[in-house]
Amino acid sequence: MRNHTETGAGRVALVGVLAALHDLNLAAMYCSYIYLMDHGEIVAQGEPRAVLTEENISAIYEVPCRVHTDPERGTLQITYLV
């Protein structure tokens, strides 16, 4: 996740957070940049819309899914079809 904070005197500091999330819907909602890993290897990285695709998720987790945009929040929503 990337964010910024006011440091006073009109200055802004960039703040980075590294989080290991296994809930892809949370990752899609709060992260601006994602690393998708499979068995300890990075297989995709970038913005959530580029990384969290049906193809990537189905291949790594071996579960069919649908990825769509939440109409109220505008964030990605992943639905698992099991």
N, C-alpha and C positions, 0 to 999 in steps of 0.2 A: 504494500500500500504506500502511496506517496501522498504527502500532505505538506503543509507549511504552517509556521507559527509566527506570530508577531514577536519580535525581540525587543521592541521599544525603539524610540527615535525613528519610526517609519521604516525600520529594517525588517526584512523577512528572512527567516532561515528555513531551508528545506529540511523536511524530516522524513526519513525512510523507516519502514517497519518491515521486518521479515517475519512472516507467520506461516506455520505449517497447518493448512486447513484441509480436512478430508471431506468437508461439506462443500461441494462445488457450487451450490446455490449461494452460500455465504461468500465464497471467493468471488463469484460473479458480481455480487451486490456491492462489495466493499473494496475490492482490489482494482487498481488501475493497471497493474502489470502482473502476469502470472507465469510461473514455470510449471509445466505439466511433466511429471516424472513417471517412469515405469521401471521398476526394479533398480532404483537408484540412479537412473540415467535420465537426463533432461531430454524429452522427446519433442517438446514444443514450448515456445516462449513468446510472450507479447501481450497485447491487450486482450481482455477476456473474450471479446467477440471473435478474435482471430484464433484463439487457442481452444476455447471450449466449444468445439464443434461436435455434431453428432458422430462424425467419423472418428475423431480423436477419442472421445469418451467411450464409444462402443468398442474400439480396438483395445484400449488399455484396461477397461473394467470388465470387458466381455459381457456387457449388458446393453441391450438396445435402449435407445433413449430418443427423446425429442427435445430440441433446444428452440425456444421461442422467446420473444420479448414480452415481459410483463406489461400489460397495457396501462396499469396505474403508476408503476414506478419507472418504467422504461429500462429496467435491468433485464439481463438474461435470466431465464427460468429453465431449469433442466427437469424434465419429467422422465423417470425411468419406467420402461415398459416391461415389467415383470409380474 
